[in-house]
């Protein structure tokens, strides 16, 4: 009987410690997300930009975010995007010819920028500042349209 009480006490303390750690993580994450314009928690979202883009900031927590800039332009050929990701995946698609310069803090996250090469001096540039924790950030250009060719019969 005594061993059982000890086991139950240890189990209760373990659960309480785990709950405390989760609560601490939630509070600190919410504080970090405070300064961002758009906050996304526990759901996936797709955002499509079609007008002239200047700047935006997104905080993503336990979620997915797909950002499509393929129909957008950049005001004065320059734009700024601030991102925070916590246990999240963020995918950014930009038009051909855009250069993306991405810098930030990476805590055990994967960052892929396929649009970082300089093509010319006068091309549009999107500056991405990120703070990623156990997340993935993928920046890529739009794909070429697939042209299907019909086979001719001889």
N, C-alpha and C positions, 0 to 999 in steps of 0.2 A: 504494500500500500504506500509506503514511504517513497519508493522509487517512482511510482506513478505520479505522485504529487510533484516530485522534483522534475520529472519529464514535462508535465503540464505547465509548470512554472517557466521552465526553459523555453518551451514552445510559445507561450504567451509573450515572453520577453522578446523572442525572435520576431514574432509577428509585429509587435509594437515598434521594434527598431526598424523593421522593413517599412512599416507605414510612415514612420518619422522620416526616413530617407526619401521616400516618394514625395511626401509633403514638402520637404526641403527642396527637392528638385523642381517641383511644380512652382513654388514661390520664386526661386531664383530664375527660372526660365521666364516666368511672367514679367519679372522686373526687366530682364534683358529685352523682351519683346515690346516694352512700353514705347520706345522711341520710333517705332515703325508705323507707317501710315495704315497698312493693311495687315491684319493678323489672321492666320489660318490655323485652326486647331482641329485635329482628329478628323479631317475630311480631305478629299482631293478636290482640286480646283484647277480650271483651265482659264487663262486670261489671254485675250486677243487684243492687240493694239493695232488700230487702223488709222490713227491720226498722227500728227506731229508729236513726237515723244520728247520730253525734256528730262523729267526725273520721277522716280517712284521708289518706295521702300516697302518690302514685304518680309514678314516674319512667319515662318512655317514650323509648326510643332506637331510631331507625329502625323505628318500628312504628306501629300504629294502636290506639286505645283508645276503646271506646264504653261510656259509663257511664249506666246507666238508674236513675233515682231515682223513677220514676213510682209505685211501690208502697211507697215508704219514707216515714217521718215523721222529723222532726227533734226530737231531745231538747231540751226547753225552747225549742222554736221556733228553734233556732240550731244551725248546723253549720259545720265548717271542713274545707276540702279544699285540700291543697297539691299542686301539679303541676309537674313538670319535663318539658319536651318538647324533643327534639333530633332534627331531621329527621323529625318525626312529626305525626300528626293525632289530635286528641282531640275527641270529641263527647260532650256532656253533655246529657241530657234530664231535666227536672225536672217535677213535677206543676204543674197550674194553681194559681195563687195563691202560689207561692214567688217570693221575690225573691232574685236572685243578685247579690252585690257582688263584682266581680272586679278585682283589682289585681295588678300585678307588673311583671316585666322582660320586654321584648319586643325580641328581636334579629331583625329582618327576618322577622317572623311576622305572621300574620293572626289578630286576636282579634275575635270576634263574640259579644256578649252581648245576646240578645233578651229577657232577663228582668231587666233592671236597673231598671225603673221601679217606683216605690213605689206599691203599691195601697192599703194600709192600714197602720195602726200595729201591729196585732197579727198580721201575717202571718209565716210562717216565713221565715227569712233564711239562705241558704247563702253563706258567705264563701269565695271562691276566691282563693288566692295562687298565682301562676304565674311560672315562669321558662321562657320559650319561645325556642328558637333554630331559625330556619329551619323553623318548624312552624305548624300551624293549630290554633286553639282555637275551638270552636263551642258556645255555651251556648244552649239553646232549651227552650221549654215543650212539653209533650206535645200532640199534635195531637188535634183533636176527632174522635170517631168518625164515619165516613162512614155516613150513613143513606140507603139506597137506597129509592126510592119506585117502586112498580110502576105502570106506566101502565095506566089504565083504558080499556077499549075501549067506544066509544059505540054 
